[in-house]
Amino acid sequence: MQHSRRGFTLIELLVVIAIIGTLMGLLMPAVQKIRGAAARIQCANNLRQLGLAAISYHTTHKSFPPGYAATAAYPNTTPGWGWGAFLLPQIEQDNLYQQIDFTKPVLSTPAAQAVVSVFLCPMDQTPSDAFPVTDATFTVIGQLGPSSYAATVGSDASEVDDPVCNGIFYRNSRTRLTDITDGASHTVMFGDRAWSQTNGAWAGAPNGAITRAGARNPWTNATGPSAALILAHNNWINIRTDADGGLDDFSSNHGGGVNVVLADGSVQFIADITANGQARYAFWAMGTISAGDSTAGLEY
């Protein structure tokens, strides 16, 4: 006697699909949260590498690298090579470093187009997300490799060409650990600043780029709304409502704050600062080398 196999009815199939859809809806936020946490950890590891690279550079050269190196009169930035370029040997990019003639302008050197993974936060939207990268180069924003990170120039009043600038990195800076009287464990070196917001470049500051964080002397070679910035103020975090659109501040796509690496090589995640108060001034002080830092009010 043959028995016919009973299949799913349409209603049963729809019920199963509905259950699967519900489960997916419940699981997706958790999956996204896990991915976001993993990306934040990878970003922190990038910054840790950069921090250790800067310390290694200091061991060899007896100072940290300059924010950017300029031999031309201010505001000209020529040649403009920045802290990221000087750290290439310390992040296992010796071959790329050897391709650079540091006496020539940034934009005249093809090596400045390279996409270097340690300078890219996995949560950031960089040109490598939009364009196939087969030869480690791309053509966008003056043909410069992107960076998701910036170096601190100090408090909001600091000028990057000022000889009394109070941050670690500025125009032709040669800051030593002994200059950081606030203590290396309380002073920020580098932090998140999303390429998607500022179009930063690891190579440096091309002539015509913004050279004072917060000022608006736009880089005429830029094809986007903002200039190539390599320096940031410890002022706000993730705020986009100030007069210049927040381009001089640290920012990220992590949601909730930014990763920063301190001068002792340690990494901290610091919560958003969106209003005046104790936290803002504490973070401001962490961007200076001798302002009597206090972390009171900061949310780690």
Buried (B, 14 or more C-beta within 10 A) or exposed (E): EEEEEEEEEEEEEEEEEEEEEEEEEEEEEEEEEEEBEEBBBBBBEBBBBBBBBBBBBBEEEEBBBBBBBBEEEBBEBBBBBBBBBBBBBBBEBEEBBEBBEBEBBBBEBEBBBBBBEBBBBBBBBBBBEEEEBEEBBBEBBBBBBBBBBBBBBBBBEBBBBBEEBBBBBBBBBEBEBEBBEBEBBBBBBBBBBBBBBBBBBBBBBBBBBBBBBBBEEBBEBBEEEBBBBBBBBBBBBBBEEBEEBBBBBBBBBBEBBBBBBBBBBEBBBBBBBBEEEEBBBBBBBBBBBEBEBBBEEBEE
